Amino acid sequence: MELIVESLNITTGGSRIAILSEQSASLLDVHSSDRIRITYGSQQMIAIANIAANFPQNRIGLYDETASALGVKEDETVNVQLAPLPESLFNVRAKLRGERLREKDIVTIVNDVVERHLSTVEIAAFLTALSIHGLSASENEALSRAMVATGKTLSFGEAPILDKHSVGGIPGDKTSMLVVPIVAAAGFTIPKTSSRAITSPAGTADRVETLCPVNLSINEIKDVVSKTNGCLVWGGALELAPADDLFIQVEYPLGIDPMLLPSILSKKKAIGATHVVIDIPTGMGAKIKTRTEAYTLASDFVDLGKRLDLNIQCALTFGDQPLGCSIGPALEAKEALTTLMGGGPPDLREKAVSLAGMLFEMVGVENGRAKAEDMLDSGKAEKKMREIIGAQGGNPAVKPDELPVGAEKAEVRSEHAGKVIWLSTEDIVRIAREAGAPKEKGAGIVLHAKLGETVHKDEVLFEVYAERSSKLASALEIAGQLLPIVLTKKPAEKMILDQVPEKLSHEKSFMLDR
């Protein structure tokens, strides 16, 4: 059927969708969410059909992504036909039945996800099936390889190429901002691509962006790495394992994360890493709650790494409270820079030198921790970080106090004296996001009390920073209801940590950050 293009001038976020009138759909025997093949000259593509009651019969409405993929303009004519169901949909249905998928089945699914041949509903069904039935080792490998094959890859020359990654789960984890310059200062290559926050107050890319640009092209990344041995960039625009980004868009609203392993390791493989340390924060405040769960996950990472020819070591790290004292993009960048300059909180320093030391020992350096400490204490890591900042287009002479934090500020004080016995990372995340983080870079929290510390009556527990007074007021209201820091003199004085149903009605947060 020949139809005239009507440009809708609306984006869908990547999905290829076309709108048909009820009359046109009936003539084509197309139902809502069916696939249609649109042909324009020599160009052809598959789109998902939406049906509108009052849409003109002789026209087809194209969203920006669909029109751009075809190269078609307003009022031009295209040919539209009903498209057959893709083979990948039958593989999705097989996984829903609990069947194990073969490599070629998974390749077909990933290809169709990247080509937008599967609808959001069908991708959701696939991810739900993975969450319910799990993934075998061979399925994890096939998914990882297919996700690498459908995107771009990077090469930085001779091995070893080092990398560090956290599975996420605790706020304030700005470790990469120390590990990268420590490792690069020692002469090793460590190209770090990072994510932006999904559910946390800051991702590594959000933090680094307060110091320098992070949205670099592949050629720009290669140039930075050739000059400095390292980089700290956002990986979202590089099309490394692009299927992963499409899967994450669906995982987040569903509150599931069945593809944690292939998601992380496909991107490490795509960037050419050979030796990777995986940080697994473990504890009541983290995504991974128990050591048993953490050991299982670590074993799975090591096994999948071997299948992908990656040397993987995992670190089970303390996850009962935030790392360092600052939570929020600019506040965390300020703390990371201060630590590189010889100050900063001891737990941040300890974690950074430990992880960097593991990387050093993986590539044959004896006493890797001592090597990491030397890079930090000698000032070489700070110098290297400033080189990276400059190479990425920032001010290499920036001082921590020059980073702009929220002008609106308030203190939350203790109502009585006692020792900190409980610190809810979930509540701290909620308060920081209520203050505006990560979208408002200067927003966040600075903790003045952490686990085991003694606090006097009316002493500051934490400060809240915001860029707008309305956001500060909202964050303080939430802080007053949640009471994220629990104090007690004796265990018997505070035996109830929370109650169900909760006094404050809110959904438990789902942590998906990489």
KENUMI-60599 format. One record per residue (C-alpha): residue number from 1; x, z, y. Coordinates in pm, 1 decimal, m for minus. Example, Ala and Ser with C-alpha at 12.3 -4.5 7.8 and 13.67 -1.06 7.14 Angstrom:
BEGIN
   n       xx       zz       yy
   1   1230.0    780.0   m450.0
   2   1367.0    714.0   m106.0
END
This chain:
BEGIN
   n       xx       zz       yy
   1      0.0      0.0      0.0
   2    130.0    m92.0    346.3
   3    101.1    189.9    602.0
   4    209.7    225.9    964.1
   5    455.3    503.8   1045.0
   6    348.1    782.6   1276.9
   7    643.2   1002.1   1377.5
   8    535.9   1367.4   1385.1
   9    845.5   1486.9   1576.6
  10    851.2   1804.1   1365.5
  11   1125.4   1927.2   1133.7
  12   1054.1   2093.6    799.8
  13   1388.3   2263.9    746.9
  14   1508.2   1998.0    504.3
  15   1208.6   1915.1    285.3
  16   1096.7   1552.5    274.2
  17    724.1   1553.7    336.6
  18    478.1   1280.9    433.2
  19    113.7   1309.0    545.6
  20   m158.0   1078.9    414.4
  21   m525.3   1051.5    501.6
  22   m779.5   1143.9    235.4
  23   m881.6    777.6    210.5
  24   m525.3    650.9    160.5
  25   m453.5    925.0    m92.2
  26   m765.1    835.0   m288.4
  27   m672.1    466.1   m297.6
  28   m320.0    555.4   m417.2
  29   m456.2    815.0   m665.0
  30   m234.0   1073.7   m494.0
  31   m313.0   1445.0   m488.5
  32   m161.2   1703.4   m256.5
  33    200.8   1783.8   m359.7
  34    228.9   1463.6   m565.2
  35    535.1   1249.3   m506.7
  36    517.4    918.5   m329.8
  37    780.4    645.6   m311.0
  38    827.5    515.0     42.6
  39   1008.1    181.4     84.5
  40   1140.6     48.9    415.1
  41   1342.0   m269.0    383.8
  42   1623.1   m193.9    138.3
  43   1581.5    184.5    182.7
  44   1374.0    386.3    m60.4
  45   1302.2    756.2    m95.3
  46   1074.8   1004.6   m266.6
  47    863.2   1241.3    m54.0
  48    607.8   1512.7   m122.5
  49    258.1   1412.8     m9.2
  50     39.7   1634.7    205.8
  51   m319.6   1523.3    261.2
  52   m495.4   1566.9    596.4
  53   m871.4   1525.9    643.2
  54   m870.2   1369.6    990.0
  55   m552.0   1164.3    967.8
  56   m582.4    787.3   1044.6
  57   m642.4    587.7    725.4
  58   m387.7    313.9    786.1
  59   m102.1    543.5    888.0
  60    155.3    771.9    721.6
  61    285.9   1076.3    907.3
  62    659.9   1135.5    864.3
  63    844.8   1453.3    950.6
  64   1183.7   1410.1   1117.1
  65   1389.4   1456.3    799.2
  66   1187.0   1192.4    613.8
  67   1194.7    938.4    896.0
  68   1568.5    994.0    947.6
  69   1648.4    946.9    577.7
  70   1466.1    612.1    579.3
  71   1589.8    502.6    921.3
  72   1234.0    411.1   1017.7
  73   1073.4    438.2   1363.1
  74    726.5    484.7   1509.2
  75    474.3    202.6   1438.1
  76    695.0     28.1   1182.3
  77    545.1    m55.3    843.2
  78    644.5     96.5    508.7
  79    526.7     44.5    152.9
  80    386.0    353.1    m20.5
  81    326.1    402.4   m393.3
  82    258.2    691.9   m627.0
  83    589.5    800.6   m783.6
  84    621.6    923.5  m1142.5
  85    703.7   1284.8  m1218.0
  86   1080.3   1345.2  m1220.7
  87   1243.2   1429.2  m1552.5
  88   1371.5   1753.9  m1400.9
  89   1017.2   1889.5  m1378.1
  90    987.4   1880.2  m1757.1
  91   1314.5   2075.2  m1776.7
  92   1173.8   2334.7  m1533.6
  93    869.0   2370.5  m1757.2
  94   1096.3   2416.7  m2058.9
  95   1273.7   2705.3  m1884.8
  96    935.8   2858.5  m1798.0
  97    870.9   2865.9  m2172.8
  98   1201.0   3048.9  m2221.9
  99   1395.3   2758.7  m2369.5
 100   1769.4   2728.6  m2316.1
 101   1861.9   2427.9  m2103.3
 102   2136.5   2182.4  m2189.7
 103   2399.6   2075.4  m1939.4
 104   2230.2   1740.6  m1871.6
 105   1897.0   1919.1  m1812.9
 106   2053.7   2142.0  m1548.4
 107   2238.3   1850.2  m1386.1
 108   1905.9   1668.3  m1353.4
 109   1741.5   1971.0  m1189.9
 110   2024.2   2027.9   m942.0
 111   2038.6   1657.7   m850.1
 112   1664.6   1652.2   m782.6
 113   1684.1   1972.5   m576.1
 114   1955.7   1820.0   m356.4
 115   1764.3   1490.1   m327.4
 116   1448.3   1688.0   m237.3
 117   1257.0   1543.4   m532.0
 118   1127.7   1888.7   m627.8
 119    877.4   2074.1   m411.7
 120    926.3   2432.7   m297.2
 121    666.9   2543.4   m553.5
 122    860.2   2375.8   m836.0
 123   1193.5   2522.9   m722.9
 124   1023.1   2863.5   m706.2
 125    899.4   2816.3  m1062.7
 126   1252.8   2734.8  m1181.0
 127   1404.2   3039.0  m1008.8
 128   1127.3   3264.3  m1139.5
 129   1193.2   3138.3  m1493.0
 130   1564.8   3216.9  m1450.2
 131   1478.5   3564.7  m1322.3
 132   1251.2   3635.4  m1618.8
 133   1446.3   3471.4  m1903.1
 134   1801.1   3500.9  m1766.9
 135   2090.0   3257.6  m1790.7
 136   2325.4   3206.6  m2082.3
 137   2698.1   3169.5  m2018.5
 138   2675.6   2795.0  m2077.9
 139   2380.8   2763.5  m1837.5
 140   2573.6   2953.5  m1569.2
 141   2868.0   2716.9  m1617.3
 142   2648.8   2407.4  m1607.4
 143   2474.0   2524.4  m1291.3
 144   2805.8   2602.0  m1121.7
 145   2957.6   2263.6  m1208.9
 146   2642.6   2073.0  m1109.0
 147   2627.1   2254.5   m774.8
 148   2991.6   2164.2   m704.3
 149   2942.5   1801.6   m812.2
 150   2646.8   1747.5   m576.3
 151   2839.4   1861.4   m266.1
 152   3166.2   1814.6    m87.2
 153   3493.6   1971.4   m199.2
 154   3808.1   2076.9    m16.4
 155   4173.1   2056.4   m114.4
 156   4449.2   2257.2     49.7
 157   4740.6   2132.1   m153.0
 158   4938.8   2319.7   m414.0
 159   4811.3   2633.9   m583.4
 160   4769.1   2920.8   m549.0
 161   4468.4   2915.1   m315.9
 162   4341.4   3270.6   m271.5
 163   3996.2   3398.0   m181.6
 164   3796.2   3717.9   m163.5
 165   3421.2   3757.3   m187.4
 166   3170.8   4042.6   m186.1
 167   2838.3   4040.0   m367.1
 168   2706.5   4226.7    m61.5
 169   2478.6   4523.1    m41.6
 170   2635.7   4767.0    205.7
 171   2632.3   4737.3    586.4
 172   2950.1   4734.7    791.4
 173   3161.7   4553.3    532.3
 174   3399.1   4364.3    760.1
 175   3679.3   4368.2    498.1
 176   3733.8   3990.4    503.4
 177   3845.2   4013.9    865.4
 178   4141.8   4220.5    745.0
 179   4209.7   4070.3    402.6
 180   4240.8   3711.7    531.5
 181   4510.0   3783.4    795.3
 182   4695.6   4023.1    561.2
 183   4717.8   3757.3    288.8
 184   4789.6   3470.7    529.8
 185   5064.0   3673.5    702.0
 186   5241.0   3698.5    365.6
 187   5256.5   3318.8    342.0
 188   4966.7   3258.0    103.7
 189   4678.4   3018.3    165.8
 190   4335.4   3181.3    201.5
 191   4061.7   2955.2    343.5
 192   3763.2   3189.1    380.8
 193   3419.7   3033.7    417.0
 194   3148.3   3289.3    479.0
 195   2775.8   3322.8    522.1
 196   2557.6   3443.7    802.3
 197   2337.2   3746.0    752.1
 198   2017.4   3697.9    555.3
 199   1895.1   4055.7    518.4
 200   2190.3   4254.5    660.1
 201   2279.7   4335.0   1023.9
 202   2583.0   4103.4   1008.6
 203   2750.1   3848.3    784.1
 204   3120.6   3768.3    808.5
 205   3046.3   3451.9   1006.8
 206   2833.4   3653.1   1253.3
 207   3117.5   3901.2   1307.0
 208   3392.6   3643.3   1349.7
 209   3177.0   3436.0   1585.3
 210   3211.5   3708.6   1848.1
 211   3586.5   3629.3   1848.6
 212   3596.0   3251.2   1804.7
 213   3390.7   2951.1   1691.4
 214   3310.3   2946.4   1319.1
 215   3108.4   2624.2   1289.6
 216   3405.2   2398.1   1212.1
 217   3414.2   2061.2   1039.3
 218   3610.2   2005.3    719.4
 219   3890.9   1832.8    910.5
 220   3902.6   2116.6   1164.8
 221   3923.8   2372.9    883.5
 222   4211.2   2185.4    723.0
 223   4390.9   2177.8   1058.6
 224   4344.9   2553.1   1111.9
 225   4466.1   2634.0    760.5
 226   4769.7   2405.9    794.7
 227   4867.9   2594.8   1110.3
 228   4789.3   2952.9   1004.5
 229   4747.0   2961.5    620.3
 230   4394.1   3095.1    664.5
 231   4058.4   3061.5    834.0
 232   3733.0   3254.1    878.3
 233   3453.8   2999.7    911.4
 234   3083.7   2950.9    843.3
 235   3023.6   2755.0    525.0
 236   2662.2   2658.4    595.3
 237   2732.8   2322.4    760.3
 238   3004.2   2205.8    519.2
 239   2773.4   2091.0    236.1
 240   2974.3   2285.2    m21.4
 241   2737.4   2330.1   m317.5
 242   2434.5   2240.2    m98.4
 243   2189.4   2315.4   m379.3
 244   2274.8   2683.2   m339.9
 245   2148.8   2690.9     18.6
 246   1820.9   2532.4    m93.6
 247   1784.8   2783.9   m376.6
 248   1850.8   3075.7   m138.2
 249   1571.1   2958.9     94.6
 250   1328.8   3011.7   m194.5
 251   1490.1   3322.6   m344.8
 252   1460.7   3521.8    m23.6
 253   1078.3   3525.5     14.3
 254   1040.3   3579.4   m361.5
 255   1277.7   3877.3   m352.8
 256   1480.0   3759.2   m653.7
 257   1845.1   3664.2   m699.9
 258   1890.7   3510.7  m1047.6
 259   2174.1   3276.0   m942.9
 260   2423.7   3526.2   m803.5
 261   2713.9   3415.3  m1026.3
 262   2686.7   3034.8   m997.1
 263   2600.4   3069.9   m628.6
 264   2926.5   3247.9   m548.8
 265   3164.4   3076.7   m788.4
 266   3040.7   2722.7   m721.5
 267   3143.4   2762.8   m358.2
 268   3480.1   2911.6   m456.4
 269   3537.8   2614.7   m685.1
 270   3429.3   2371.0   m413.8
 271   3678.2   2510.7   m164.2
 272   3962.5   2476.7   m414.2
 273   4026.1   2847.1   m479.8
 274   4240.6   2933.5   m782.1
 275   4258.9   3316.4   m755.7
 276   3957.1   3517.6   m640.0
 277   3889.8   3889.1   m600.7
 278   3520.1   3974.3   m626.4
 279   3418.2   4293.7   m445.8
 280   3124.5   4468.3   m618.8
 281   3005.9   4762.2   m402.9
 282   2852.7   5012.8   m643.6
 283   2638.1   5314.8   m565.5
 284   2297.9   5434.8   m452.9
 285   2341.5   5265.2   m115.9
 286   2441.4   4928.4   m261.7
 287   2272.7   4635.5   m433.6
 288   2445.0   4733.6   m761.7
 289   2337.0   5091.1   m831.4
 290   2527.6   5199.7  m1144.5
 291   2873.2   5151.3  m1291.8
 292   2721.4   5018.2  m1612.7
 293   2548.0   4743.7  m1415.3
 294   2866.9   4679.2  m1217.7
 295   3087.9   4651.2  m1529.4
 296   2841.2   4404.4  m1683.7
 297   2835.9   4192.8  m1368.8
 298   3216.2   4202.4  m1342.4
 299   3251.8   4090.2  m1703.9
 300   3013.8   3800.3  m1637.2
 301   3215.7   3696.9  m1329.5
 302   3542.1   3697.8  m1526.4
 303   3387.3   3499.1  m1812.6
 304   3235.5   3236.7  m1582.4
 305   3562.8   3216.5  m1391.5
 306   3749.6   3128.9  m1710.5
 307   3497.5   2854.7  m1785.8
 308   3552.7   2711.8  m1436.4
 309   3933.0   2749.3  m1449.2
 310   3925.4   3023.6  m1185.9
 311   4136.8   3340.2  m1211.5
 312   3890.0   3619.2  m1130.1
 313   3944.2   3991.1  m1087.1
 314   3665.0   4226.8   m982.6
 315   3686.1   4546.3   m781.5
 316   3413.5   4807.3   m821.8
 317   3409.6   4967.0   m477.4
 318   3239.1   5272.1   m328.1
 319   2887.6   5178.0   m218.6
 320   2711.7   5503.2   m132.7
 321   2739.8   5455.0    244.2
 322   2831.2   5193.0    507.1
 323   3194.6   5084.5    533.5
 324   3359.4   5206.0    850.2
 325   3147.8   5333.7   1136.5
 326   3021.3   5020.6   1311.9
 327   2726.2   4806.2   1204.6
 328   2638.0   4487.7   1396.0
 329   2836.6   4167.5   1473.6
 330   3030.0   4257.9   1791.2
 331   3066.0   4625.4   1700.0
 332   3210.6   4534.1   1360.5
 333   3447.9   4273.4   1505.1
 334   3568.1   4536.7   1750.7
 335   3630.5   4782.6   1465.7
 336   3809.9   4521.2   1252.7
 337   4039.8   4424.2   1540.4
 338   4110.0   4791.3   1614.2
 339   4203.9   4846.9   1248.1
 340   4440.6   4549.0   1252.9
 341   4603.3   4706.9   1559.4
 342   4674.2   5032.0   1371.9
 343   4359.2   5234.2   1441.0
 344   4015.1   5215.6   1286.6
 345   3840.6   5415.2   1013.9
 346   4045.5   5507.3    705.7
 347   3790.7   5379.0    452.3
 348   3802.4   5028.5    601.5
 349   4181.6   5024.9    592.4
 350   4187.2   5159.4    235.9
 351   3947.6   4897.0    104.4
 352   4124.3   4610.1    282.2
 353   4475.9   4692.3    158.5
 354   4343.9   4757.6   m192.8
 355   4169.6   4419.3   m218.2
 356   4458.7   4232.3    m54.9
 357   4696.3   4413.1   m292.5
 358   4493.2   4291.2   m590.2
 359   4523.3   3933.0   m466.3
 360   4898.2   3969.4   m421.0
 361   4944.3   4102.0   m774.7
 362   4728.3   3820.9   m916.5
 363   4989.7   3571.9   m789.2
 364   5292.1   3768.7   m910.4
 365   5377.1   4000.5   m620.2
 366   5501.7   4336.9   m747.4
 367   5334.6   4640.9   m591.1
 368   5077.5   4433.4   m407.9
 369   4930.4   4730.5   m225.4
 370   5266.4   4810.7    m64.7
 371   5294.7   4446.5     41.1
 372   4948.2   4462.1    200.7
 373   5031.2   4787.6    380.2
 374   5351.3   4634.7    513.9
 375   5163.8   4332.1    650.9
 376   4921.8   4567.0    826.1
 377   5162.9   4835.1    950.5
 378   5425.3   4587.9   1073.9
 379   5172.6   4414.8   1298.7
 380   5211.0   4084.9   1110.9
 381   4844.2   4086.3   1003.9
 382   4727.3   4140.9   1362.5
 383   4953.6   3860.5   1482.7
 384   4817.5   3630.5   1211.2
 385   4457.0   3717.3   1299.6
 386   4524.9   3625.5   1659.8
 387   4677.6   3295.7   1544.8
 388   4360.9   3222.5   1346.5
 389   4139.2   3315.5   1643.3
 390   4338.5   3081.7   1867.6
 391   4341.2   2796.3   1615.7
 392   3962.6   2822.2   1581.1
 393   3915.8   2798.1   1956.7
 394   3895.4   3163.2   2062.0
 395   4106.5   3383.1   2289.2
 396   4407.0   3502.4   2082.5
 397   4482.9   3779.2   2335.6
 398   4134.9   3934.8   2316.2
 399   4124.0   4315.4   2319.7
 400   3866.6   4519.7   2127.1
 401   3715.1   4663.4   2446.5
 402   3658.9   4312.9   2581.3
 403   3404.4   4227.1   2312.2
 404   3057.8   4248.0   2471.1
 405   2833.1   4506.3   2304.2
 406   2474.1   4590.0   2397.7
 407   2438.5   4740.2   2743.3
 408   2136.7   4945.6   2629.1
 409   2262.0   5250.6   2440.4
 410   2120.3   5579.0   2311.2
 411   2240.7   5868.7   2097.3
 412   2059.0   6024.4   1802.9
 413   2152.8   6390.4   1764.1
 414   2120.2   6643.1   1482.3
 415   1839.1   6896.0   1494.5
 416   2042.7   7156.1   1307.0
 417   2393.3   7216.1   1173.7
 418   2492.4   7122.1    821.2
 419   2686.1   6888.5    595.1
 420   2591.9   6522.8    540.5
 421   2465.1   6499.2    181.0
 422   2265.4   6177.6    203.9
 423   2301.8   5863.2    410.0
 424   2042.6   5588.7    358.5
 425   2208.5   5249.4    399.9
 426   1868.6   5083.3    371.0
 427   1735.5   5279.7    668.3
 428   2050.1   5215.0    871.9
 429   2013.7   4841.4    808.2
 430   1652.9   4854.3    923.4
 431   1738.6   5040.3   1244.4
 432   2025.5   4802.8   1326.5
 433   1808.3   4497.0   1271.4
 434   1530.0   4654.5   1477.3
 435   1784.6   4689.3   1758.2
 436   1841.0   4313.3   1743.1
 437   2128.3   4255.6   1498.6
 438   2243.6   4003.4   1388.1
 439   2074.7   3752.7   1623.7
 440   2171.1   3959.3   1926.3
 441   2542.8   3995.4   1865.1
 442   2588.2   4310.9   2076.0
 443   2320.8   4509.5   1890.5
 444   2385.1   4760.4   1612.4
 445   2480.9   5115.6   1523.9
 446   2795.9   5327.5   1546.6
 447   2799.4   5618.6   1299.7
 448   2950.0   5951.3   1406.1
 449   2877.9   6132.5   1078.8
 450   2935.3   6017.9    721.5
 451   2905.2   6167.8    373.6
 452   3062.0   6511.4    330.2
 453   3126.2   6568.9    700.0
 454   3012.0   6886.6    875.4
 455   2786.6   6841.6   1177.7
 456   2699.8   7098.8   1445.2
 457   2355.6   7142.7   1596.1
 458   2281.9   6883.2   1867.2
 459   2593.2   6682.6   1770.3
 460   2570.9   6299.9   1778.8
 461   2482.9   6152.3   1438.1
 462   2488.1   5789.1   1549.4
 463   2457.6   5564.7   1852.8
 464   2220.4   5271.1   1878.2
 465   2318.7   4964.9   2084.1
 466   2082.0   4690.2   2198.7
 467   2083.8   4404.6   2446.1
 468   1725.8   4474.5   2559.9
 469   1556.8   4803.4   2644.7
 470   1248.0   4708.7   2440.2
 471   1462.0   4656.7   2127.5
 472   1638.2   4988.7   2184.6
 473   1306.8   5174.3   2216.9
 474   1178.9   5011.6   1898.4
 475   1497.1   5100.2   1707.4
 476   1484.3   5462.6   1825.9
 477   1120.5   5492.9   1719.7
 478   1208.5   5368.9   1371.5
 479   1513.3   5599.6   1360.7
 480   1294.5   5898.8   1440.0
 481   1059.1   5814.9   1154.9
 482   1321.9   5728.8    894.3
 483   1582.4   6003.3    955.3
 484   1857.6   5808.0    770.5
 485   2115.0   6091.7    771.4
 486   2024.9   6407.4    578.2
 487   2203.3   6733.9    661.5
 488   2203.4   7063.5    476.5
 489   2404.9   7384.3    461.0
 490   2316.3   7453.5     99.4
 491   2179.8   7222.2   m171.6
 492   1868.2   7438.0   m204.9
 493   1770.5   7375.8    156.7
 494   1703.4   7004.0    112.7
 495   1594.1   6906.6   m236.2
 496   1344.4   6633.4   m139.8
 497   1518.2   6321.0    m12.0
 498   1209.4   6099.1     12.0
 499    843.9   6096.0    m85.6
 500    609.4   5839.3   m239.3
 501    379.8   5713.3    m93.9
 502    610.7   5720.4    204.0
 503    515.0   5879.9    533.8
 504    625.3   5558.2    701.3
 505    472.1   5254.7    539.5
 506    730.3   4978.1    500.1
 507    853.4   4739.9    236.5
 508   1176.9   4818.3     59.1
 509   1435.6   4571.3    177.4
 510   1558.6   4295.1    m53.2
 511   1933.4   4235.6    m23.1
 512   2042.0   3876.4    m75.4
 513   2359.1   3855.5    133.3
 514   2660.3   3690.3    m27.2
END
